[in-house]
Amino acid sequence: MSTRFADSRLPVPTAGLTRRDLLSIPWGNDGDPRVGHWIRVHRRAMACRFEITLSGERAAEIPAAREALEEAERLEALLSVFRETSEISRLNQQAGVGAITASDDVVALLSRCQDLSESTGGAFDITSTPLSRCWGFLRREGRVPADSEIDRALGLVGMDALSCDEETNRVSLSKRGAAVNLGAVGKGFAVQAIGAALWRRGVREALVSAGSSSILALGGVNDGWTIDVTAAGPARRVLARLRLRNAALGTSGAAEQFVEVNGHRYGHILDPRTGRPASGIINATVISADAATADALATAFFVGGIELARTYCDTHPGTLALITPDDQSWRPRIVGRYRGATVEEM
């Protein structure tokens, strides 16, 4: 499942610009007084493309965008489980042994994850790494494990094993073999950090994205930044069209990573409460005030479904969720509200 920036632009020559650093293409129609260009500045990090979109008249903000994108690389060095020197890798290596001293960013994110896990009844749980490893999804080598393997992995899962002291910055995992993975929240955290870096540099109008799953809309040109929520697959079916102003979006789905056995498809998003792949939902998209929260809640609502989304949104004003059930209707159920977002069902 994914989101994409929706527009009807036509390409034109881009002499003097490189694909690596900048892409500028026109939008609107001839004679339209709003005719201009979108400017895109991007870099690779966290196994995806981080991109900042600016309107054409804001070319002077390109240096600020390039500097802001450095946040993605900085945070990947702290958060990635695929870097042995990262703080998260060090935390996992010390599981059941002792605590490590972490940076302010890591402590803040781990504390946020503890709160989000509690408020979603455990549907969001960053300690589910042993389950992802058991199912082979950690390195995209999916398999169906035996029930006994799942039960053993479940014994290592649970946020109660994570200790996070915000006064001393000491963090630890109490169970040997326990491990955290920030894949369901790290990109959103980086997108939010990039947005903050843009704001500090005076940028007030920009769209920040990490792949197709996490987006932050600063300001909102015209009626807001237009985003399509789509179902992955050959048809790229559009589920809804959003217009966002000063809002963050996270979206979650299991169509692109799965294992298929005897005609049954098992998606990579696991329910940390049962140890089995979540089912019944095609797409979960969340709009909230910050990208890390939206990212995490999209995963939680994909696991917990419409009822969890409704319960959460009822108790957390300023959260909007679009939950698309796997019932062949392709119609998202809209729960909650966010002041800076409007939804057009397709």
C-alpha positions as CSV (number, residue, x, y, z in Angstrom):
1,M,0.0,0.0,0.0
2,S,1.3,3.4,-0.8
3,T,0.7,7.1,-1.1
4,R,1.8,9.3,-3.9
5,F,1.9,13.0,-4.7
6,A,-1.0,13.6,-7.2
7,D,-0.6,16.0,-10.1
8,S,-1.2,16.2,-13.8
9,R,2.1,17.7,-14.9
10,L,3.9,17.1,-18.2
11,P,7.7,16.8,-18.4
12,V,9.8,19.5,-20.1
13,P,13.5,19.8,-20.7
14,T,15.6,20.2,-17.5
15,A,18.9,21.6,-18.9
16,G,21.4,22.3,-16.2
17,L,19.7,20.0,-13.6
18,T,20.8,16.6,-12.6
19,R,18.5,13.7,-11.7
20,R,20.5,13.1,-8.6
21,D,20.1,16.6,-7.1
22,L,17.1,18.2,-8.6
23,L,14.1,17.7,-10.9
24,S,12.0,20.5,-12.1
25,I,8.8,19.9,-14.1
26,P,5.8,22.2,-15.0
27,W,2.3,22.0,-13.6
28,G,-1.0,23.6,-14.6
29,N,-2.0,24.6,-18.2
30,D,-0.8,27.2,-20.6
31,G,-2.4,30.5,-19.7
32,D,-2.9,29.4,-16.1
33,P,-1.5,32.2,-13.9
34,R,-0.3,29.6,-11.4
35,V,2.0,27.9,-14.0
36,G,5.3,27.2,-12.4
37,H,7.5,24.3,-11.4
38,W,7.9,21.7,-8.7
39,I,11.4,21.3,-7.4
40,R,12.4,18.0,-5.9
41,V,15.5,17.5,-3.8
42,H,16.3,14.0,-2.6
43,R,18.7,11.5,-1.2
44,R,18.8,7.8,-0.3
45,A,18.7,6.6,3.3
46,M,17.0,3.9,5.3
47,A,16.6,1.8,2.1
48,C,14.3,4.4,0.6
49,R,14.2,7.7,-1.1
50,F,13.8,10.8,1.1
51,E,12.5,13.7,-0.9
52,I,11.6,17.3,-0.4
53,T,9.2,19.0,-2.8
54,L,9.2,22.8,-3.2
55,S,7.2,25.0,-5.4
56,G,9.1,26.6,-8.3
57,E,9.3,30.1,-6.9
58,R,11.1,28.7,-3.8
59,A,14.3,27.8,-5.6
60,A,16.3,29.8,-3.1
61,E,15.4,27.2,-0.5
62,I,17.2,24.4,-2.3
63,P,20.3,24.7,-0.1
64,A,18.1,24.5,3.0
65,A,16.4,21.4,1.6
66,R,19.8,19.7,0.9
67,E,21.0,20.4,4.4
68,A,17.7,19.2,6.0
69,L,18.0,15.9,4.2
70,E,21.2,15.2,6.1
71,E,18.9,14.3,9.0
72,A,18.0,11.1,7.3
73,E,21.5,9.8,7.2
74,R,22.3,11.0,10.7
75,L,19.2,9.2,12.1
76,E,19.9,6.0,10.1
77,A,23.3,5.8,11.7
78,L,21.5,5.8,15.1
79,L,18.5,3.7,14.4
80,S,19.2,1.0,11.8
81,V,19.4,-2.6,12.9
82,F,21.5,-3.2,9.8
83,R,24.4,-1.1,11.1
84,E,26.3,-2.9,13.8
85,T,27.5,0.4,15.3
86,S,24.0,2.0,15.6
87,E,22.6,2.6,19.1
88,I,19.7,0.3,18.4
89,S,22.1,-2.5,17.4
90,R,24.1,-1.9,20.5
91,L,20.9,-2.0,22.6
92,N,20.0,-5.4,21.0
93,Q,23.5,-6.7,21.5
94,Q,23.3,-5.9,25.2
95,A,19.9,-7.5,25.7
96,G,19.8,-9.4,29.0
97,V,23.3,-8.1,29.8
98,G,23.1,-4.4,30.6
99,A,22.1,-0.9,29.7
100,I,23.7,1.4,27.1
101,T,23.8,5.2,27.2
102,A,21.8,6.5,24.2
103,S,21.4,9.9,22.5
104,D,18.5,12.2,23.2
105,D,17.0,11.3,19.8
106,V,17.0,7.6,20.5
107,V,15.7,8.0,24.1
108,A,12.9,10.3,22.9
109,L,11.8,7.8,20.2
110,L,11.9,4.8,22.4
111,S,9.9,6.6,25.0
112,R,7.4,7.6,22.3
113,C,7.2,3.9,21.3
114,Q,6.4,2.9,24.8
115,D,3.5,5.3,25.0
116,L,2.2,4.3,21.6
117,S,2.3,0.6,22.5
118,E,0.3,1.2,25.6
119,S,-2.3,3.4,23.9
120,T,-2.8,0.8,21.1
121,G,-3.1,-2.2,23.5
122,G,0.1,-3.7,22.2
123,A,-0.9,-3.6,18.5
124,F,2.2,-1.5,18.0
125,D,5.3,-3.1,19.5
126,I,8.9,-2.5,18.5
127,T,10.1,-5.6,20.4
128,S,8.5,-7.9,17.8
129,T,11.9,-8.4,16.1
130,P,12.1,-12.1,17.2
131,L,8.8,-12.7,15.4
132,S,10.0,-11.1,12.2
133,R,13.1,-13.2,12.4
134,C,11.1,-16.3,13.0
135,W,8.9,-15.7,9.9
136,G,12.0,-14.7,7.8
137,F,10.7,-11.2,7.1
138,L,13.7,-9.4,8.8
139,R,15.8,-10.1,5.7
140,R,13.0,-10.7,3.2
141,E,13.3,-14.5,3.3
142,G,9.8,-15.3,4.2
143,R,8.8,-18.8,5.6
144,V,6.0,-20.3,7.6
145,P,7.4,-21.3,11.0
146,A,6.1,-24.1,13.2
147,D,3.8,-23.2,16.1
148,S,6.5,-24.1,18.6
149,E,8.9,-21.6,16.9
150,I,6.3,-18.8,17.1
151,D,5.6,-19.6,20.7
152,R,9.3,-19.3,21.5
153,A,9.6,-16.0,19.7
154,L,6.5,-14.7,21.5
155,G,8.3,-15.3,24.8
156,L,10.8,-12.7,23.8
157,V,8.3,-10.1,22.7
158,G,6.8,-7.4,25.0
159,M,7.5,-3.8,25.8
160,D,7.8,-4.7,29.4
161,A,11.3,-5.8,28.6
162,L,12.3,-2.3,27.4
163,S,13.6,0.1,30.1
164,C,14.1,3.7,29.1
165,D,15.3,6.3,31.6
166,E,14.9,9.8,30.2
167,E,16.9,11.4,33.0
168,T,20.1,9.4,32.6
169,N,19.5,8.3,28.9
170,R,20.2,4.7,29.9
171,V,18.1,2.1,27.9
172,S,18.1,-1.6,28.2
173,L,16.3,-4.9,27.3
174,S,15.9,-7.3,30.2
175,K,15.5,-10.5,28.2
176,R,18.5,-12.2,26.4
177,G,17.4,-12.6,22.8
178,A,15.0,-9.7,22.9
179,A,15.5,-7.1,20.2
180,V,13.8,-3.9,18.9
181,N,13.4,-2.8,15.4
182,L,12.2,0.7,14.5
183,G,11.1,-0.1,10.9
184,A,7.5,0.9,11.6
185,V,8.4,4.3,13.0
186,G,11.9,5.2,12.1
187,K,11.1,6.7,8.7
188,G,8.4,8.9,10.2
189,F,10.7,10.0,12.9
190,A,13.3,11.0,10.2
191,V,10.6,12.8,8.1
192,Q,9.6,14.8,11.2
193,A,13.2,15.7,11.9
194,I,13.7,16.9,8.3
195,G,10.6,19.0,8.6
196,A,11.9,20.6,11.8
197,A,15.3,21.2,10.1
198,L,13.4,23.0,7.2
199,W,11.5,25.1,9.7
200,R,14.6,26.2,11.5
201,R,16.0,27.3,8.1
202,G,12.9,29.4,7.4
203,V,11.1,27.0,5.0
204,R,7.4,27.2,5.6
205,E,6.0,25.4,2.4
206,A,7.3,22.0,1.5
207,L,6.3,18.3,1.2
208,V,8.7,15.8,2.9
209,S,8.4,12.1,2.0
210,A,10.1,8.8,2.8
211,G,9.3,6.3,0.1
212,S,5.6,6.1,-0.2
213,S,4.8,5.4,3.4
214,S,5.5,8.5,5.4
215,I,4.8,12.1,4.5
216,L,4.9,15.5,6.2
217,A,3.1,18.5,4.6
218,L,4.4,21.9,5.7
219,G,2.0,24.6,4.8
220,G,-0.2,23.7,1.9
221,V,-0.2,25.2,-1.6
222,N,-3.7,26.3,-2.8
223,D,-6.1,24.0,-1.0
224,G,-3.4,21.9,0.4
225,W,-0.9,19.3,-0.8
226,T,-2.8,16.6,-2.8
227,I,-1.9,13.0,-1.9
228,D,-3.4,9.9,-3.4
229,V,-3.8,6.8,-1.1
230,T,-3.4,3.8,-3.4
231,A,-3.5,0.0,-3.1
232,A,-0.3,-1.6,-4.3
233,G,-0.4,-3.9,-7.3
234,P,-0.5,-3.7,-11.1
235,A,-3.7,-1.6,-11.1
236,R,-2.5,0.9,-8.5
237,R,-6.1,1.4,-7.4
238,V,-6.7,4.9,-5.8
239,L,-8.5,4.4,-2.6
240,A,-8.9,8.1,-1.6
241,R,-7.5,11.6,-2.4
242,L,-6.3,13.7,0.5
243,R,-5.6,17.4,0.8
244,L,-3.1,18.1,3.6
245,R,-2.1,21.3,5.3
246,N,0.4,21.2,8.2
247,A,-0.2,17.5,8.6
248,A,1.7,14.2,8.7
249,L,0.6,11.0,7.0
250,G,1.6,7.4,7.6
251,T,0.4,4.4,5.6
252,S,0.7,0.6,6.1
253,G,0.0,-2.4,4.0
254,A,1.3,-5.9,3.4
255,A,0.9,-6.3,-0.4
256,E,4.6,-5.9,-1.2
257,Q,6.2,-8.2,1.3
258,F,4.7,-11.7,1.9
259,V,5.2,-15.4,1.8
260,E,2.8,-17.7,-0.1
261,V,2.3,-21.3,0.9
262,N,-0.3,-23.7,-0.6
263,G,-2.1,-20.8,-2.1
264,H,-2.3,-18.8,1.2
265,R,-0.6,-15.4,1.4
266,Y,1.0,-14.4,4.7
267,G,1.8,-10.7,4.9
268,H,4.9,-9.3,6.7
269,I,3.0,-7.2,9.2
270,L,2.8,-9.4,12.3
271,D,0.4,-9.1,15.2
272,P,2.8,-8.9,18.2
273,R,0.0,-10.2,20.4
274,T,-0.5,-13.5,18.5
275,G,2.7,-13.9,16.6
276,R,0.8,-14.4,13.4
277,P,0.4,-12.1,10.3
278,A,-2.3,-9.5,10.6
279,S,-5.3,-10.0,8.3
280,G,-8.5,-8.5,7.3
281,I,-7.2,-5.0,6.3
282,I,-5.8,-4.0,2.9
283,N,-4.6,-0.5,3.9
284,A,-4.4,1.7,7.0
285,T,-3.6,5.3,6.6
286,V,-3.3,7.8,9.5
287,I,-3.1,11.6,9.5
288,S,-1.8,13.3,12.7
289,A,0.3,16.2,13.9
290,D,3.7,14.4,13.6
291,A,5.0,11.8,11.2
292,A,6.4,9.3,13.7
293,T,3.0,9.0,15.4
294,A,1.2,8.6,12.1
295,D,3.7,6.0,11.0
296,A,3.3,3.9,14.1
297,L,-0.4,4.2,14.2
298,A,-0.8,3.1,10.6
299,T,0.9,-0.2,11.6
300,A,-1.1,-0.5,14.8
301,F,-4.4,0.1,13.0
302,F,-3.4,-2.4,10.2
303,V,-3.0,-4.9,13.0
304,G,-6.0,-3.9,15.2
305,G,-8.4,-3.0,12.5
306,I,-11.3,-0.5,12.4
307,E,-12.3,-1.0,16.1
308,L,-8.9,-0.1,17.4
309,A,-8.8,2.9,15.1
310,R,-12.2,4.0,16.3
311,T,-11.2,3.6,20.0
312,Y,-7.9,5.4,19.6
313,C,-9.4,8.3,17.6
314,D,-12.2,8.7,20.1
315,T,-9.7,9.3,22.9
316,H,-7.0,11.1,20.9
317,P,-8.6,14.1,19.1
318,G,-6.6,15.3,16.1
319,T,-6.2,11.9,14.6
320,L,-7.8,10.8,11.3
321,A,-7.6,7.2,10.0
322,L,-8.7,5.6,6.7
323,I,-9.0,1.9,7.1
324,T,-9.7,-0.2,4.1
325,P,-11.1,-3.7,4.9
326,D,-10.3,-6.8,2.8
327,D,-13.9,-7.2,1.7
328,Q,-13.5,-6.4,-2.1
329,S,-15.3,-3.1,-1.7
330,W,-12.1,-1.0,-1.9
331,R,-13.8,1.6,0.2
332,P,-11.9,3.1,3.1
333,R,-13.7,3.6,6.4
334,I,-13.0,7.0,7.8
335,V,-12.5,7.4,11.5
336,G,-11.7,10.6,13.5
337,R,-10.8,13.9,12.1
338,Y,-7.8,16.2,11.6
339,R,-8.2,19.9,11.1
340,G,-5.6,20.2,8.3
341,A,-6.9,17.3,6.2
342,T,-9.8,16.7,3.8
343,V,-10.8,13.4,2.3
344,E,-12.3,12.7,-1.1
345,E,-13.3,9.0,-1.6
346,M,-12.7,7.7,-5.1
